[in-house]
């Protein structure tokens, strides 16, 4: 009888462990799907900013097909809401409303306004990804990964904040005070990029990043620097792209250790 009871207890423990492992796998798979979907939305926001910025800068007769991007954003955000846990659905519905505003009246915006609206959506998307990752790390009980991720995320978040301040300063760059303010944030941005290069050296060795660093150096050190606002807004877009690449590398390394690698995507926008 004792042997039978021992066998039943052992079998029950085994079943419980299998059930917990299955639940854990299902939870991790859902977190992974949400991160992948938010990542796809992030790329679409970047495409929207790139296409609209290009047209606003050049004012060509043919406008970009923004309606297709709007439809894709709506489709992906609906999929995101569908796969997300119940307690997160309201947050993603609010995010969907923000995404819907990207294409409203964009032709009438200034370049600065267009950059600010898209930049806000990009930051919001990154913070939503961060929330998912933090919850995931807590559930995985991986303190080693969590500490490393928090350090890296802080560098990314600080870089985004400095980039926002740089972008705001550009609109006043033709004044003496505005130019000095832009130089101050260019110097801070340069130092943040150098710190990011420690996290992801290969990501920041691209020609676009080297060009961005060169432009920052020129603005800081050259009193005769041509204060072309359109060029500087494009500079902030290039820097934003490189920050996104660094964070994407952080995410890819993390998901590979927690579940599986992220699908390969092109950030060349």
HELIX and SHEET records of a PDB file:
HELIX    1   1 UNK A    2  UNK A   58  1                                  57    
HELIX    2   2 UNK A   66  UNK A   83  1                                  18    
HELIX    3   3 UNK A   86  UNK A   88  5                                   3    
HELIX    4   4 UNK A   89  UNK A  100  1                                  12    
HELIX    5   5 UNK A  106  UNK A  108  5                                   3    
HELIX    6   6 UNK A  111  UNK A  140  1                                  30    
HELIX    7   7 UNK A  143  UNK A  170  1                                  28    
HELIX    8   8 UNK A  176  UNK A  199  1                                  24    
HELIX    9   9 UNK A  203  UNK A  205  5                                   3    
HELIX   10  10 UNK A  207  UNK A  221  1                                  15    
HELIX   11  11 UNK A  229  UNK A  258  1                                  30    
END                                                                             
